[in-house]
Amino acid sequence: MVAGWDKSGPHLYMVDDQGDRVEGERFSVGSGCMFAYGVLDDGYRHDLSVSDAVELGRRAIYHATHKDGASGGVVRVYHVHKDGWTKVIAGEDVNSLHYMYAAQKGLRGDE
């Protein structure tokens, strides 16, 4: 993915392995992308606050990495804005998130 900001506002692109570029509002890439898309499709709204968007990204990455053995084990989230970018989540362990999200749902951590 490529994200940035110019005179016309924010832009997000998905660039595939053939070099094709597609602009859109949300993308998920990689081997766990289908798990993340389920979360993104369920939770995305155009008017999300930054904190709500960060949590949505965090949850989507968690689902992608936890349910796909080929994905990484940490969550990193960046906020791209007109003045550049800010690292919001530097490297949160997916295993810790698993137990946190399970507790929020009232589930045992091993489910």
ZIQUIGI-V314211 format. One record per residue. N is the residue number from 1. D_CENTER is the distance of its C-alpha to the mean C-alpha in Angstrom with 1 decimal. Layout:
# ZIQUIGI-V314211
n/d_center
N/D_CENTER
N/D_CENTER
This chain:
# ZIQUIGI-V314211
n/d_center
1/11.2
2/13.4
3/12.9
4/16.0
5/18.6
6/22.2
7/25.2
8/23.9
9/20.6
10/16.9
11/15.9
12/12.9
13/14.1
14/13.4
15/16.3
16/17.5
17/19.9
18/22.8
19/21.9
20/21.3
21/19.1
22/17.6
23/16.5
24/14.4
25/12.2
26/9.0
27/8.4
28/7.3
29/9.6
30/11.5
31/13.5
32/11.1
33/9.6
34/11.8
35/10.7
36/7.1
37/9.1
38/11.3
39/9.1
40/7.9
41/11.6
42/12.9
43/11.3
44/10.9
45/14.0
46/15.2
47/16.6
48/13.7
49/14.7
50/12.8
51/12.7
52/11.6
53/8.7
54/7.7
55/8.5
56/6.7
57/3.2
58/5.4
59/6.9
60/4.9
61/4.6
62/8.1
63/9.4
64/8.8
65/10.4
66/12.9
67/14.2
68/14.5
69/17.1
70/16.4
71/12.9
72/12.8
73/13.3
74/11.4
75/8.2
76/8.2
77/6.9
78/9.2
79/10.9
80/12.9
81/16.1
82/19.6
83/20.9
84/18.4
85/15.2
86/14.7
87/12.9
88/11.8
89/10.8
90/12.9
91/12.8
92/12.5
93/14.2
94/12.6
95/16.2
96/16.6
97/13.6
98/15.2
99/18.5
100/17.2
101/15.5
102/18.6
103/20.9
104/19.4
105/20.2
106/23.6
107/23.0
108/24.3
109/21.9
110/23.0
111/22.1
